[in-house]
Amino acid sequence: MLRRITLLLLLWTLSQAASGARPNVLFIAIDDLANALGCQGAPGAHTPHMDHLAREGVRFDRAYNQIPLCNPSRASVLTGQRPDITQVYDLERHFRETLPDGVTLPQLFHQNGWFTARIGKIYHYDVPKGIGTNGLDDAPSWQLVINPRGRDVTDEALITNPTPQKPVSAALSWLAADGGDEEQTDGRVATEAIRLMEKHRDEPFFLGVGFFRPHTPFVAPRRYFDLHPLESIHLPETPADDRQDIPVAAFAHNNPTPHYGLDELTCRKALQAYRASVSFVDAQVGRLLEALDRLGLAQQTLVVLWSDHGYHLGEHGGVWQKRTLFEESARAPLIIRAPGLAGNGRACTRLVEFVDIYPTLADLASIRPPKGLDGRSLRPLLENPEREWDGAAITQILRPADSRLPEPVMGRSIRTERWRFTEWNGGKAGLELYDHQHDPHEFHNLALQPNQEAAEAMKMLRLRLNQAARALPPATPVDPKRL
């Protein structure tokens, strides 16, 4: 039976290639999604639909974003270029300022005959105030854009914000909402995406479907909170001395106080709300996948699901949200389902980068990508997730000068199979080295007193980082207020 199924898949793949068929692309972006899926072994997760997608595709367990901040990460994914090339390090700069003639991923598909549309957040938006607008969209990328706006925006006054000095977008804020899924912005995003699938089912399409949750404020219908009882919610454990060997620059300027100074119960409520928001978005992903099956499109549609970066949920003694170079922030979910490829249904533990998404989709659609992309196609891993792969991942973040740092600081981190090495301003503002073979939670910074093995590793990693990072100074000064 297995040989028969394999043969049928091979024949389908060959027939698609022979007929010149162009696969659809369902490009699902989820905002601020941590490595919090059930299929990843996350405690308390309830994500049956994303787990199902992972069982049908390839789940990349070590996929790393290039910069753990919404706007620059999305610019990097969609241009296939590292931040030092896009020159986007903050939440306001548009990549077209640096790359006016760049060809984005959806733009490439449009140029080659695909219908391209965006529903929701693909390029950067302020959340929640940008919901319902075009945000920092890119007009050449799309033939059609749809900006749903749900009751989560009009219900903003009902949101619980235990740190009222912070806007809800930057606070651990939440709302267990009344009403159903389709009243929320993300429910409407799914509805509009399904409508476009139905309308364009007879032509190749590239649909960018961007969900706003679980970005703060954590808003989801009440029934998703019920899936995560408060008594089952526990904060991550951290050694009492964890922060003593970590450079100041390693902690984000917008979250210098552990747990925002909040008590444990409040933080547990925030974590409950985050998990509820993830489960809510998972249900919307399920609606999209069901629509593909119902319309008979599943076997001719490439599905890629990704988050713009990882997300802290209280690790390292109280770090929340993003903007760090620790594993929780630099690593993010990535699932690709490419019908007919032999790797489907398996997890891949090879190191890959988000700049690889662009060349991968171009390869799978048999489109020639622009020259100079920073990534490489993951097709070999989609065919065999266990094959040899010389992978390393580079992630960076820019810190503004503040009361802790006398000048702006660029942090650059390289992750290999065993090590994570990070340098802040080339090492002048601090160094970090973590041995993931013995310290997967990055509790012990070996850079301060390295043994011979650690010292040799740092020397090799620093050389590799400098060779690969293409470290260029910002084209224009970055206003600290924009960071």
Summary of the structure (lengths in Angstrom):
residues: 483
radius of gyration: 21.5
end to end distance: 55.9
largest distance: 66.2
contacts: 1684
relative contact order: 0.17
helix: 38%
strand: 18%
